[in-house]
């Protein structure tokens, strides 16, 4: 049976939709290749995804003794977290709601067979 090596980041202040765009880019790739891709991606969601990926790689090396050269991204998910509702006041005494969205990021790595 294959072991899943995983890392989570919760309540990341990015919308899940934006994080999913970055996650789709690196899904199924080798870890080193994905790391290089994320470093040079101009999308602001690339930074928290890179942090979670680095954490999962550290978990693999420390807890499972697996080399980072043998790892690939088996699954990466960006789920919705709670949305904070803010108010911006508009004309004629009205207010317009701002939805500040956040997300939970999960990265699951596996060893290449």
C-alpha positions as CSV (number, residue, x, y, z in Angstrom):
1,X,0.0,0.0,0.0
2,X,1.3,3.5,-0.9
3,X,1.8,6.0,1.9
4,X,0.3,9.4,1.5
5,X,2.5,12.3,2.8
6,X,0.5,15.4,3.3
7,X,0.6,19.0,4.6
8,X,-2.2,21.5,5.1
9,X,-2.6,25.2,5.3
10,X,-5.8,26.5,6.7
11,X,-7.5,29.9,6.5
12,X,-5.2,31.2,3.7
13,X,-6.5,34.7,2.8
14,X,-6.9,33.9,-0.9
15,X,-10.1,32.7,-2.6
16,X,-10.2,29.0,-3.4
17,X,-10.9,29.8,-7.1
18,X,-7.6,31.6,-7.4
19,X,-5.7,28.9,-5.5
20,X,-7.2,26.2,-7.8
21,X,-5.8,27.9,-10.9
22,X,-2.3,27.4,-9.4
23,X,-3.0,23.9,-8.1
24,X,-4.2,22.7,-11.6
25,X,-0.9,23.9,-13.0
26,X,1.3,21.6,-10.8
27,X,-1.0,18.6,-10.2
28,X,0.8,15.3,-11.1
29,X,4.2,16.8,-11.5
30,X,7.5,15.9,-9.8
31,X,8.1,18.0,-6.7
32,X,11.3,19.7,-7.8
33,X,9.6,20.7,-11.2
34,X,6.5,22.0,-9.4
35,X,8.7,24.0,-6.9
36,X,10.6,25.7,-9.8
37,X,7.3,26.4,-11.6
38,X,5.7,28.0,-8.5
39,X,8.8,30.2,-7.8
40,X,8.4,32.0,-11.1
41,X,4.6,32.1,-11.3
42,X,3.4,35.7,-11.0
43,X,0.0,34.7,-9.5
44,X,-0.3,35.8,-5.8
45,X,-1.7,32.4,-4.9
46,X,1.5,30.7,-5.9
47,X,3.3,31.7,-2.7
48,X,1.0,29.9,-0.1
49,X,0.9,26.9,-2.4
50,X,4.7,26.8,-2.5
51,X,4.8,27.0,1.3
52,X,2.5,24.0,1.7
53,X,4.5,22.1,-0.9
54,X,7.7,22.8,1.0
55,X,6.1,21.7,4.2
56,X,4.9,18.4,2.6
57,X,8.5,17.8,1.3
58,X,9.9,18.4,4.8
59,X,7.4,16.0,6.2
60,X,8.5,13.3,3.7
61,X,12.1,13.7,4.5
62,X,11.8,13.9,8.3
63,X,9.0,11.6,9.1
64,X,9.2,9.0,6.3
65,X,12.8,9.2,5.2
66,X,11.9,9.7,1.5
67,X,14.2,11.7,-0.8
68,X,12.6,14.7,-2.4
69,X,13.9,13.5,-5.8
70,X,11.5,10.5,-5.6
71,X,8.3,12.4,-4.8
72,X,5.4,13.6,-7.1
73,X,2.2,15.5,-6.3
74,X,-0.5,12.9,-6.0
75,X,-3.3,15.2,-5.1
76,X,-3.7,18.9,-4.4
77,X,-6.9,20.5,-3.2
78,X,-8.1,24.0,-2.5
79,X,-11.3,24.0,-0.5
80,X,-13.4,27.0,0.6
81,X,-12.9,28.3,4.1
82,X,-15.1,30.8,6.0
83,X,-15.9,34.0,4.2
84,X,-15.6,37.3,6.2
85,X,-18.3,39.8,5.3
86,X,-17.3,43.5,5.3
87,X,-19.2,46.6,4.5
88,X,-18.3,49.5,2.3
89,X,-20.6,52.4,2.5
90,X,-22.1,53.6,-0.8
91,X,-24.2,56.5,-2.0
92,X,-27.5,57.5,-0.4
93,X,-26.9,55.7,2.9
94,X,-26.6,52.3,1.4
95,X,-23.8,49.9,1.9
96,X,-22.2,47.4,-0.4
97,X,-21.0,44.0,1.0
98,X,-17.4,42.9,0.4
99,X,-16.8,39.2,0.7
100,X,-13.3,38.4,1.9
101,X,-12.8,34.8,0.9
102,X,-10.3,32.4,2.3
103,X,-9.3,28.8,1.6
104,X,-7.8,25.6,2.9
105,X,-4.9,24.1,0.9
106,X,-4.0,20.4,1.1
107,X,-1.1,18.8,-0.7
108,X,-0.6,15.0,-0.8
109,X,2.6,13.5,-2.1
110,X,3.5,10.0,-3.0
111,X,6.7,8.2,-3.9
112,X,7.4,7.4,-7.5
113,X,7.3,3.6,-8.1
